[in-house]
Each structure stands twice: as structure tokens, then as C-alpha cells.
Amino acid sequence: MNDEPLSDHDFELKTELVQEQLRARIKMQNEEFSFPLTNERVEGIYNGDINPKPFDFEKAEAMIDHG
């Protein structure tokens, strides 16, 4: 099944489902941490108006190497 190409419809459906799940996770985590993000900020994230903070791969690797 993994070897079969996705139809355009299936790809769009999977994209929508993943985005819906990730939006739910953002809301859930925001609630879990006592709402550090305002509703406006969450909407900005959903709309792509907020640039993510760059991940520091060097720092992460140093933490892994040195525990």
C-alpha cells in the first residue's frame, strides 16, 4: 500500500487531516500550560503569520553528546 502513489484527492485529504490534528495539539498544549498563548497568537500560528523559532541543531547535539 505504501508503494502506491496518492491521488491528488487523497494527498489533499491527508494534508487537511494532519493540519487539523496539529491545530488540536496546539490548543491542547496551550491549555495544558495554562494558556501562555493568546487566541490571537494561536490564530496567527494557524494562518502562518508567525515564524517558528529556528532550531539550534548544534546546541541539541552538544546536549546529546554531553548528556
C-alpha positions as CSV (number, residue, x, y, z in Angstrom):
1,M,0.0,0.0,0.0
2,N,2.9,2.4,0.8
3,D,4.3,1.9,-2.7
4,E,1.1,3.1,-4.4
5,P,1.1,6.8,-5.3
6,L,-1.5,9.0,-3.7
7,S,-4.2,10.6,-5.8
8,D,-4.4,14.4,-5.6
9,H,-7.6,13.9,-3.6
10,D,-6.0,11.5,-1.1
11,F,-3.0,13.8,-0.7
12,E,-5.2,16.8,0.0
13,L,-7.3,14.8,2.5
14,K,-4.2,13.6,4.3
15,T,-2.9,17.2,4.4
16,E,-6.2,18.5,5.9
17,L,-6.3,15.7,8.5
18,V,-2.7,16.3,9.6
19,Q,-3.3,20.1,9.9
20,E,-6.5,19.6,11.8
21,Q,-4.7,17.2,14.2
22,L,-1.8,19.7,14.7
23,R,-4.2,22.5,15.4
24,A,-5.9,20.4,18.0
25,R,-2.5,19.7,19.6
26,I,-1.6,23.4,19.8
27,K,-4.8,24.2,21.5
28,M,-4.4,21.2,23.9
29,Q,-0.8,22.1,24.8
30,N,-1.8,25.8,25.2
31,E,-4.4,24.7,27.7
32,E,-2.0,22.3,29.4
33,F,0.4,25.1,30.1
34,S,-2.3,27.5,31.4
35,F,-2.8,29.4,28.2
36,P,0.6,31.2,27.6
37,L,-0.6,32.0,24.1
38,T,-3.4,34.4,23.4
39,N,-6.1,33.4,21.0
40,E,-4.8,35.9,18.5
41,R,-1.3,34.3,18.7
42,V,-2.8,30.8,18.1
43,E,-4.7,32.1,15.1
44,G,-1.5,33.7,13.8
45,I,0.2,30.4,14.1
46,Y,-2.6,28.7,12.2
47,N,-2.6,31.3,9.5
48,G,1.2,31.1,9.1
49,D,1.7,34.7,10.3
50,I,4.2,33.6,13.0
51,N,7.6,32.5,12.0
52,P,8.8,29.5,14.1
53,K,11.9,29.9,16.2
54,P,14.9,28.4,14.5
55,F,16.0,25.1,15.9
56,D,19.6,25.1,17.3
57,F,20.9,21.8,16.0
58,E,24.4,22.4,17.3
59,K,23.1,23.0,20.9
60,A,20.9,19.9,20.7
61,E,23.8,17.8,19.5
62,A,26.0,19.1,22.3
63,M,23.4,18.2,24.8
64,I,23.1,14.7,23.4
65,D,26.9,14.3,23.4
66,H,27.4,15.5,26.9
67,G,24.1,14.5,28.5
